Amino acid sequence: MATSAVSANKAELLAIADAVAKEKLIDRAIVIEAMEDAIQRAAKARYGAENDIRAKIDTSAGDVRLWRVVEVVEEVDNYFTQVNVGEAQKLQAGAVVGDYIVDPLPNIEFGRIAAQAAKQVIFQKVRDAERERQHEEFKDRAGEIIVGTVKSVEFGHIVVNLGRAEGVIRRDQQIPREVLRKDDRVRAIILKVVRENRGPQIFLSRAHPDFMKKLFAQEVPEIYDGIIEIKAAARDPGSRAKIGVISRDSSIDPVGACVGMKGSRVQAVVQELQGEKIDIIPWSPDNATFVVNALQPAQVARVMIDEDEDRIEVVVPDDQLSLAIGRRGQNVRLASQLTGKAIDILTEADASEKRQKEFVQNSELFQNELDVDETLAQLLVAEGFSSLEEVAYVEIEELAGIEGLDEEVAGELQSRATEALERQEQANRDARTELGVEDAIGEMPYITEAMMVTLGKAGIKTLDDLADLATDELVEKKRIEPRRRKEGAPAPKPDKGGILSEYGLSTEQGNEIIMTARQAAGWFDDEPVAAEAEGTEA
């Protein structure tokens, strides 16, 4: 009976392997290997774990072979893995010392415990293979739209059945107020695939701007073919969105192509996004033009760009202020995301007040520092001069070309501006000395006396203090956030950014300053010594 039971099990092995491989969509050879591993473990439990036991399943007949591998030696030290020459030649004629031979073993009967252990081994191997297959299938599909069925909603996160795997739409990646229930079909974009011990985690999104881009690519053949390109996109999921489009063919209107006949193309996208209103605007490489387009439907009077601060100041007529800002600041916020720059919305009255204030401040600066009368100071400001550096280092012909000035007066103005800058430099030098900032910091690239004062006020007084900073702590610019002026509203707390953010240093320059400081402070000189000390101690 025992023999017939074993024979029946043998006959079923291949059928089981085929069924599991088909169900889990993995290679049949992986299932066979898992079975061999399970049989091998059961045999070790039966004959002793010290033995080097191997198992092999005949993939054509389903027969199972078991054997023990032993080494031929002159004198046996380990009876589990070694055999003397005499015994070896009984197993294999001509065996000599140093050979490895096989000692056939009879098949075993699986008891309840052994069968359960074998089952666990097979399940684990198959599960691992299935996870690897899922990861290989999805790892390169980030950015692709996929269709699935809602399996469950857990703690606000939606688990989606993708057929061969499961994905999750986290709460922050869902469209607000959209209700998805079990068994609903849903489209989403694959954000990323992360390999984890419990299997690949496939993160999906319906709120990401790229999801909207991909939907347009499906609805607008010109985008799919590359004739029209979506250069920028911004979304307030479920409410409103903006996309900037450009055509590579001058005969094709990019906005009209995306809208479609009677709005058919854009409406298909709107319906998928639960009624999200989409503004389609022409993209322009000119920042000012693009900002004007991005703020539609509001009309813009003037645009002023501050390249150093990555901010754009937009002046609108008084009756266009609320339209430019939008409900709860939505319009200016989306325009800011679209352009990648902070946008300040000002009315004509606000802009006039600001210009007047700057005019007075700069005039007073020139009066005090250049020792000139109010008329001449105002003339310089009116001609576009706003700092002592501009007066000191501009070509003298440009100063002399101002109506009412000649080369003699221009030369005197430049001389006074240079003296004023030197006074400021000396004042900064005295201030940083009083703060206790080391002279060595001034030897770092790009560092000025004014910067040293700022560093000293922030508590950075030695090379080690400077070297200990991260680049973003030193030069990170202020966060780019849209804002507006509202009469009577309290001013928001300023985002200070890095310690030297006001000086316009780049990230590369910040890196160079910190690395030079670390080198000057001897940080890198200690590394070989430390390594040598560790080697000696070891």
matplotlib code that plots the C-alpha trace (Angstrom):
import matplotlib.pyplot as plt

x = [0.0, 2.9, 4.4, 1.2, 0.7, 4.2, 3.5, 0.3, 2.1, 4.7, 2.1, 0.5, 3.7, 3.9, 0.2, 0.5, 3.6, 1.8, -1.3, 0.7, 2.9, -0.2, -2.1, 0.7, 2.1, 5.6, 8.0, 7.2, 10.9, 10.7, 7.8, 9.8, 12.8, 10.7, 9.3, 12.8, 13.9, 11.0, 11.7, 15.4, 14.5, 12.1, 14.8, 17.4, 14.9, 14.5, 18.1, 19.9, 20.6, 24.4, 24.0, 24.5, 21.3, 20.1, 16.7, 15.7, 12.3, 12.2, 10.3, 9.0, 7.9, 7.6, 9.9, 11.7, 15.4, 17.1, 20.8, 23.5, 26.8, 29.9, 33.7, 36.1, 38.9, 41.5, 40.4, 36.9, 36.5, 32.8, 30.6, 27.8, 29.8, 32.8, 33.3, 36.5, 37.8, 36.4, 32.9, 33.1, 34.0, 30.9, 28.9, 30.9, 33.5, 36.9, 36.3, 39.5, 40.4, 39.2, 36.2, 32.7, 30.1, 26.4, 24.8, 21.2, 18.5, 15.0, 12.1, 10.5, 6.9, 5.8, 4.2, 1.8, 4.5, 6.9, 4.1, 3.2, 6.8, 7.2, 4.0, 5.4, 8.7, 6.9, 4.5, 7.4, 9.4, 6.4, 5.5, 9.0, 9.0, 5.6, 6.9, 10.0, 7.8, 5.5, 8.5, 10.1, 6.8, 6.1, 9.5, 10.0, 6.3, 6.4, 4.5, 2.2, -1.6, -3.1, -6.6, -7.7, -10.6, -11.0, -10.4, -10.9, -10.7, -8.5, -8.0, -8.8, -6.3, -7.6, -6.2, -6.5, -6.4, -4.2, -4.7, -1.2, -0.5, -2.1, -1.5, -2.5, -3.8, -2.9, -5.3, -3.2, -3.1, -6.9, -9.2, -10.9, -14.6, -14.3, -16.0, -14.7, -16.3, -15.4, -15.4, -15.4, -13.1, -10.4, -7.7, -4.5, -0.9, 1.9, 3.9, 6.7, 7.4, 9.2, 10.8, 9.9, 10.2, 6.4, 6.5, 6.6, 4.6, 3.0, 2.0, -0.7, -2.1, -5.1, -4.1, -0.6, -0.2, 1.3, -1.9, -3.7, -0.8, -1.2, -5.0, -4.5, -2.0, -4.7, -7.3, -5.2, -3.3, -1.0, 0.3, 0.8, 2.7, 4.9, 3.6, 2.2, 4.0, 2.7, 5.5, 4.0, 1.0, -0.4, -3.4, -5.7, -7.2, -10.9, -11.2, -9.1, -5.9, -3.7, -1.5, 0.9, 1.1, 3.3, 3.1, 6.1, 4.1, 3.2, 0.1, -1.4, -3.0, -2.0, -4.8, -7.5, -6.1, -6.3, -9.9, -11.1, -14.3, -16.9, -14.6, -14.9, -11.3, -10.9, -14.3, -13.2, -10.3, -12.6, -15.0, -12.2, -11.0, -14.5, -15.3, -12.0, -11.9, -8.9, -7.3, -5.3, -2.8, 0.0, 3.4, 6.1, 9.9, 9.6, 8.7, 6.8, 4.6, 4.0, 3.0, 0.5, -1.0, -0.9, -3.0, -5.8, -8.7, -7.3, -5.8, -2.3, -1.0, 2.7, 5.2, 8.5, 10.8, 13.4, 15.8, 17.9, 14.9, 13.0, 10.0, 7.7, 5.7, 2.5, 0.5, -3.2, -6.0, -7.9, -11.0, -8.9, -7.3, -9.8, -9.9, -6.1, -5.9, -8.8, -11.0, -8.9, -5.8, -6.3, -5.6, -2.3, -1.2, -1.7, 0.0, 3.0, 3.2, 3.0, 5.8, 7.9, 8.2, 6.6, 4.1, 3.2, -0.1, -0.2, -2.8, -1.8, -2.1, 0.1, 2.7, 2.7, 3.1, 6.0, 7.8, 7.5, 8.8, 11.8, 12.4, 12.5, 14.8, 17.3, 17.3, 18.1, 20.8, 22.5, 22.0, 23.7, 26.4, 27.4, 26.8, 24.7, 21.6, 18.1, 17.7, 20.8, 20.0, 16.5, 18.0, 20.3, 17.3, 15.2, 17.9, 17.7, 20.6, 19.6, 22.8, 26.3, 27.9, 26.1, 27.3, 30.9, 31.4, 29.3, 31.2, 31.9, 30.4, 27.0, 27.1, 28.3, 25.6, 22.9, 21.4, 23.1, 26.2, 29.7, 32.7, 34.1, 30.9, 30.6, 34.1, 33.5, 30.3, 32.2, 35.0, 32.5, 30.6, 33.9, 34.7, 31.3, 31.7, 35.1, 33.5, 30.8, 33.5, 35.4, 32.3, 31.6, 35.1, 34.8, 31.5, 32.6, 35.8, 33.6, 31.4, 34.6, 34.5, 37.8, 39.9, 40.2, 36.5, 37.3, 39.7, 37.0, 35.8, 33.0, 32.9, 32.8, 33.0, 29.2, 28.7, 31.1, 28.9, 25.8, 27.6, 28.7, 25.2, 24.1, 26.8, 29.1, 32.5, 35.1, 36.1, 34.8, 31.4, 31.3, 32.5, 29.8, 27.0, 25.0, 24.8, 21.0, 21.7, 24.1, 22.7, 19.2, 16.9, 13.6, 10.7, 8.8, 5.3, 2.7, 1.6, -0.5, -0.8, -4.1, -4.9, -5.0, -3.8, -0.8, 2.4, 3.4, 6.5, 9.4, 11.0, 14.7, 16.1, 19.9, 22.1, 23.5, 20.4, 20.1, 23.5, 22.3, 24.9, 24.2, 24.1, 27.4, 29.1, 27.7, 29.2, 32.6, 32.6, 31.8, 34.2, 37.0, 36.3, 36.4, 39.7, 41.1, 39.9, 41.8, 38.8, 40.1, 43.7, 42.3, 40.8, 43.9, 45.1, 41.9, 41.9, 45.4, 44.5, 41.6, 43.8, 46.4, 43.7, 42.2]
y = [0.0, 2.3, 1.7, 2.4, 5.6, 6.8, 5.9, 7.9, 10.9, 10.6, 10.6, 13.8, 15.8, 17.1, 17.9, 19.9, 21.7, 22.6, 23.8, 26.0, 27.5, 28.3, 29.8, 32.0, 32.8, 31.7, 29.3, 25.6, 25.0, 27.2, 25.1, 21.9, 23.3, 24.3, 20.7, 19.3, 21.6, 20.4, 16.7, 17.3, 18.9, 16.1, 13.5, 15.3, 15.2, 11.5, 10.5, 13.2, 16.8, 16.1, 14.2, 16.0, 14.8, 15.7, 15.3, 15.3, 15.1, 13.6, 16.3, 13.8, 10.9, 12.5, 10.0, 11.2, 10.2, 10.6, 10.2, 11.1, 12.6, 11.3, 11.9, 8.9, 9.1, 6.7, 7.2, 8.2, 11.1, 11.9, 9.0, 11.3, 12.8, 10.4, 6.8, 4.6, 3.2, -0.3, 0.8, 3.3, 0.6, -1.3, 1.7, 2.7, 0.5, 2.2, 4.8, 6.3, 8.7, 12.2, 11.2, 12.2, 9.5, 9.1, 6.8, 6.1, 6.4, 4.9, 7.3, 8.4, 8.6, 12.0, 12.1, 14.8, 17.1, 16.5, 17.1, 20.4, 21.5, 20.6, 22.5, 25.6, 25.4, 25.1, 28.0, 30.2, 29.5, 30.0, 33.2, 34.6, 33.7, 35.4, 38.6, 38.7, 38.2, 41.1, 43.4, 42.5, 43.2, 46.6, 48.0, 49.9, 51.0, 54.2, 56.9, 54.5, 54.6, 51.3, 50.1, 48.0, 47.1, 48.4, 45.5, 47.3, 50.7, 50.5, 53.5, 55.8, 54.2, 52.4, 48.9, 48.2, 44.8, 45.1, 41.5, 40.1, 42.4, 44.9, 48.6, 51.3, 54.8, 56.6, 59.2, 62.2, 60.8, 60.5, 63.1, 64.9, 64.1, 61.2, 58.1, 54.7, 51.5, 47.8, 46.4, 49.8, 50.1, 52.8, 54.3, 55.7, 56.4, 54.3, 56.7, 54.3, 50.6, 49.8, 46.4, 45.3, 42.1, 41.5, 42.0, 45.0, 48.0, 49.7, 53.2, 54.7, 58.3, 60.0, 63.4, 63.8, 66.3, 63.5, 61.6, 64.5, 64.7, 61.0, 61.3, 64.1, 61.9, 59.2, 61.7, 63.9, 62.0, 65.0, 64.8, 61.0, 61.6, 64.3, 67.1, 68.9, 68.8, 69.6, 71.6, 72.3, 71.2, 72.2, 70.7, 71.4, 67.9, 67.7, 71.5, 73.2, 72.6, 74.4, 73.0, 74.8, 73.4, 74.1, 72.9, 71.8, 72.3, 76.0, 74.9, 73.2, 75.2, 73.4, 74.8, 74.0, 70.5, 69.8, 71.2, 69.2, 69.6, 71.2, 70.5, 66.7, 65.9, 68.1, 67.0, 63.3, 64.3, 66.4, 63.6, 61.2, 63.8, 64.2, 67.6, 69.2, 72.5, 72.6, 75.8, 75.1, 77.9, 78.4, 77.9, 80.4, 80.4, 84.0, 84.0, 87.3, 86.1, 82.7, 84.3, 86.6, 83.5, 81.4, 84.0, 83.9, 84.8, 87.8, 90.7, 91.8, 95.4, 94.8, 92.1, 92.6, 89.7, 89.3, 86.7, 86.6, 85.8, 83.7, 85.9, 87.7, 90.8, 91.1, 94.4, 94.1, 96.7, 97.2, 95.4, 92.4, 91.7, 89.1, 87.4, 87.1, 85.8, 83.4, 81.8, 81.1, 82.1, 79.2, 81.0, 82.6, 79.4, 77.2, 79.9, 79.8, 76.0, 76.1, 78.7, 77.5, 81.0, 82.9, 85.4, 88.6, 90.2, 94.0, 96.5, 99.7, 101.6, 99.1, 99.2, 103.0, 103.1, 100.5, 102.4, 105.7, 104.1, 102.6, 106.0, 107.8, 105.1, 105.1, 108.9, 109.1, 106.6, 108.6, 111.9, 110.5, 108.4, 110.5, 113.8, 115.2, 117.4, 115.9, 116.9, 115.0, 112.0, 111.8, 112.2, 109.2, 107.1, 108.2, 107.1, 103.5, 103.6, 101.8, 101.0, 102.4, 99.5, 100.5, 104.1, 103.1, 100.5, 101.6, 103.0, 106.7, 107.5, 106.3, 108.6, 111.5, 110.9, 111.8, 115.2, 117.9, 115.8, 115.9, 113.6, 115.7, 115.4, 111.7, 111.0, 112.7, 110.7, 107.4, 108.5, 109.2, 105.9, 104.0, 105.8, 105.0, 101.3, 101.3, 102.9, 100.2, 97.5, 99.0, 99.1, 95.5, 94.6, 96.3, 94.7, 91.1, 91.7, 92.7, 89.6, 87.5, 86.0, 84.5, 86.1, 82.6, 82.6, 85.6, 83.5, 81.2, 81.6, 84.1, 85.3, 89.1, 91.2, 91.7, 87.9, 87.5, 89.9, 87.9, 84.6, 86.1, 87.2, 83.6, 82.3, 81.0, 82.4, 79.7, 77.5, 74.5, 76.3, 77.0, 73.5, 71.9, 73.5, 71.7, 73.5, 74.2, 75.7, 78.1, 79.2, 77.7, 80.3, 81.2, 78.8, 79.7, 80.5, 82.7, 85.6, 88.7, 92.0, 92.4, 95.7, 95.4, 91.8, 91.0, 90.4, 86.6, 85.5, 85.6, 82.4, 83.2, 80.4, 79.8, 82.1, 83.7, 83.3, 87.1, 87.2, 85.1, 82.4, 79.2, 75.7, 74.9, 78.0, 76.9, 73.5, 75.0, 77.2, 74.4, 71.9, 74.5, 75.2, 71.6, 71.1, 74.3, 73.1, 69.8, 67.5, 65.4, 65.2, 63.1, 60.4, 58.5, 58.7, 57.4, 54.6, 53.7, 53.7, 51.4, 49.0, 48.9, 48.3, 45.5]
z = [0.0, 0.8, -2.6, -4.4, -2.4, -3.3, -7.0, -6.9, -5.4, -8.1, -10.8, -9.4, -9.0, -12.5, -12.7, -9.4, -10.8, -14.0, -12.1, -9.7, -12.5, -14.5, -11.6, -10.4, -13.8, -13.0, -14.7, -14.2, -13.5, -10.4, -9.0, -9.7, -8.0, -4.9, -4.8, -5.0, -2.1, 0.0, -0.7, 0.1, 3.5, 4.4, 3.5, 5.7, 8.5, 7.9, 7.4, 9.4, 8.6, 8.6, 5.3, 2.0, 0.5, -3.0, -4.6, -8.3, -10.0, -13.5, -15.4, -18.0, -15.8, -12.4, -10.7, -7.6, -7.1, -3.7, -3.1, -0.7, -1.8, -0.1, -0.5, -0.9, 1.7, 3.1, 6.7, 7.6, 10.0, 9.3, 8.5, 7.2, 4.4, 3.9, 2.9, 2.7, -0.6, 0.1, 0.7, -2.2, -4.7, -3.7, -4.7, -7.8, -9.4, -9.8, -7.1, -5.8, -3.0, -3.7, -5.8, -4.9, -5.4, -5.0, -2.5, -3.7, -1.0, -0.9, -1.3, 1.8, 3.0, 4.1, 7.5, 8.6, 10.0, 7.1, 4.6, 6.3, 6.3, 2.6, 1.8, 3.6, 1.7, -1.7, -0.8, 0.2, -2.9, -5.1, -3.3, -3.7, -7.4, -7.8, -6.1, -8.3, -11.4, -10.3, -9.7, -13.0, -14.8, -13.2, -12.3, -15.7, -16.0, -13.9, -15.7, -17.5, -17.2, -15.9, -15.5, -12.5, -10.2, -6.7, -4.4, -1.1, 0.7, 3.8, 6.1, 3.2, 0.9, -2.2, -3.0, -6.8, -8.4, -11.5, -12.6, -11.9, -8.9, -6.6, -6.5, -3.9, -4.4, -1.2, 0.2, -0.9, -4.5, -4.9, -6.4, -3.5, -3.1, -5.6, -4.2, -5.4, -4.2, -4.4, -7.9, -9.6, -12.6, -12.1, -14.2, -12.6, -13.4, -11.9, -9.7, -8.6, -7.9, -4.7, -3.9, -0.4, 1.6, 1.4, -2.3, -4.7, -3.7, -6.7, -5.9, -8.2, -8.5, -9.9, -8.6, -10.1, -13.1, -15.2, -15.0, -16.8, -19.3, -20.1, -20.5, -23.0, -24.9, -25.1, -26.4, -28.6, -31.4, -32.0, -28.5, -28.8, -32.1, -30.6, -32.8, -29.8, -26.5, -23.0, -21.6, -18.1, -16.0, -12.7, -10.9, -8.0, -8.2, -8.7, -9.0, -11.6, -13.7, -16.2, -19.0, -21.2, -24.7, -27.8, -31.4, -33.4, -36.6, -37.2, -39.1, -36.1, -33.3, -30.0, -27.9, -30.6, -31.1, -27.3, -27.1, -30.0, -32.1, -29.8, -26.9, -27.3, -26.5, -23.4, -22.1, -22.2, -19.9, -17.7, -17.2, -16.1, -13.7, -12.1, -13.7, -13.1, -15.1, -17.4, -18.8, -21.9, -22.6, -25.2, -23.7, -24.4, -23.7, -22.7, -19.0, -19.1, -21.9, -20.3, -17.0, -18.8, -20.5, -17.3, -15.4, -17.9, -17.9, -15.9, -17.9, -17.1, -17.4, -16.7, -15.7, -13.9, -13.4, -10.6, -11.9, -8.7, -6.5, -9.1, -8.5, -10.9, -10.1, -12.0, -12.1, -13.0, -13.2, -10.0, -11.4, -12.4, -9.0, -7.7, -11.1, -11.2, -7.7, -8.1, -5.5, -2.4, -4.5, -6.9, -10.1, -9.0, -7.2, -10.3, -12.5, -10.1, -10.2, -14.0, -14.4, -11.5, -10.2, -7.3, -8.5, -6.6, -7.8, -7.4, -8.5, -10.3, -7.0, -5.2, -7.9, -8.0, -4.2, -4.3, -7.1, -5.2, -2.0, -3.8, -5.6, -2.2, -0.6, -3.5, -3.7, 0.0, -0.4, -3.1, -1.1, 2.0, 0.5, -2.5, -0.8, -3.6, -3.6, -3.9, -7.6, -8.7, -6.6, -8.1, -11.6, -11.0, -9.8, -12.7, -15.1, -13.6, -11.0, -7.8, -6.0, -5.3, -7.2, -10.4, -10.1, -9.2, -11.9, -14.8, -17.9, -17.3, -20.7, -19.5, -16.5, -18.6, -21.1, -18.6, -19.4, -17.2, -16.4, -18.0, -17.7, -14.8, -12.7, -13.7, -12.6, -9.2, -8.7, -9.4, -7.0, -4.3, -4.9, -4.6, -1.4, 0.0, -0.9, 0.9, 4.0, 3.9, 3.5, 6.5, 8.6, 7.7, 8.6, 12.0, 12.6, 11.9, 14.0, 16.9, 16.3, 16.5, 13.0, 12.0, 9.2, 7.7, 6.7, 4.4, 2.5, 1.3, -2.3, -2.9, 0.7, 1.3, 4.4, 4.3, 4.2, 7.1, 9.2, 8.3, 9.2, 12.5, 13.4, 12.7, 15.1, 12.3, 13.5, 12.8, 9.8, 11.7, 12.1, 8.4, 7.5, 9.7, 7.6, 4.9, 1.5, 1.9, 5.4, 3.8, 0.4, 0.0, -1.6, -0.1, -0.9, -4.1, -2.9, -4.5, -2.4, -2.7, -1.0, 0.9, 2.5, 6.3, 6.3, 8.6, 6.8, 6.7, 8.5, 6.0, 4.9, 5.6, 3.5, 3.9, 6.0, 2.9, 0.7, 0.2, -1.7, -4.6, -4.3, -6.3, -4.9, -6.7, -5.1, -1.7, -2.2, -3.1, 0.0, 2.4, 0.8, 0.8, 4.5, 5.4, 3.6, 5.3, 8.6, 8.2, 8.1, 5.3, 6.7, 9.7, 7.5, 6.6, 10.2, 11.5, 8.9, 9.8, 13.5, 12.9, 10.9, 13.8, 16.4, 14.3]

ax = plt.figure().add_subplot(projection="3d")
ax.plot(x, y, z, "-o")
ax.set_aspect("equal")
plt.show()
